[in-house]
Amino acid sequence: MSDQAITLNCGEFQGQLAELIGSGEIAADHPHLRTCVQCRMLLSDLETIAEAARQLFPIVEPPDDLWEHIESRLKNQGQIAPED
C-alpha cells in the first residue's frame, strides 16, 4: 500500500472499502485502520454482518449435471437448437 493510503480520511477510506474487500486483500491490514478506531469498528461490524449472512445463506454447490439439465430443457422448449 502506498503512503497515500495512510493519509486517507475516514470518508475516503470508507469510499474505497467495498473495493478493498472485493479485491481479496485483507482489509484489516490497511494502514488507515492503524490510527482510526471508528473505521476499525465499522470493519468489525461489516465482518460480523458478512459472517451472519454466510450462516443464513450458505454456499451450495450445484449438482454436476445441472448444466446438462438446463441445456436439455432449453432444447426441448426449442430455445436452442439440438446438436447434430
C-alpha positions in Angstrom: 0.0 0.0 0.0 1.1 3.5 -0.7 1.8 6.3 1.7 -1.3 7.9 0.3 -3.3 5.0 1.9 -2.0 6.1 5.3 -3.3 9.7 4.8 -6.8 8.8 3.8 -9.5 10.4 5.9 -12.5 8.3 7.1 -14.7 9.2 4.2 -12.1 8.4 1.6 -11.3 5.1 3.3 -15.0 4.1 3.6 -15.5 5.1 0.0 -12.8 2.6 -1.0 -13.8 -0.1 1.5 -16.1 -2.1 -0.8 -13.4 -2.2 -3.5 -10.8 -3.1 -0.9 -12.9 -6.0 0.5 -13.7 -7.2 -3.1 -10.1 -7.2 -4.1 -9.3 -10.1 -1.8 -6.8 -8.1 0.2 -7.0 -8.3 4.0 -8.9 -5.1 4.8 -7.8 -5.2 8.4 -4.2 -4.7 7.3 -5.0 -1.3 5.7 -2.8 1.5 7.1 -5.7 3.8 7.8 -7.0 1.3 10.4 -3.8 1.6 12.5 -4.9 5.0 13.6 -8.7 5.1 13.2 -10.8 3.4 15.8 -14.1 4.4 14.1 -13.2 2.7 10.8 -11.8 -0.4 12.7 -15.2 -0.7 14.4 -17.0 -0.2 11.1 -14.9 -3.0 9.5 -15.6 -5.2 12.5 -19.3 -4.6 12.2 -19.2 -5.4 8.5 -17.3 -8.6 9.1 -19.9 -9.6 11.7 -22.7 -9.0 9.3 -20.9 -10.9 6.5 -20.4 -13.9 8.8 -24.1 -13.9 9.8 -25.1 -13.7 6.1 -22.8 -16.7 5.3 -24.5 -18.7 8.1 -28.0 -17.7 6.9 -27.3 -18.4 3.2 -24.5 -21.0 3.0 -22.9 -21.5 -0.4 -24.4 -24.6 -2.0 -22.5 -26.1 -4.9 -24.9 -27.0 -7.8 -25.0 -30.6 -8.9 -22.5 -31.7 -11.5 -25.2 -32.4 -14.1 -27.1 -29.0 -13.6 -26.0 -27.6 -17.0 -27.0 -30.8 -18.8 -30.5 -30.5 -17.3 -30.7 -26.8 -18.3 -29.5 -27.5 -21.8 -31.9 -30.4 -22.2 -34.8 -28.4 -21.1 -33.9 -25.5 -23.4 -33.6 -27.9 -26.4 -37.0 -29.4 -25.5 -38.6 -26.0 -25.4 -37.0 -25.0 -28.7 -34.9 -22.2 -27.1 -31.7 -23.6 -28.5 -31.1 -25.8 -31.5 -30.3 -29.5 -30.9 -26.7 -30.6 -31.7 -26.3 -32.5 -35.0 
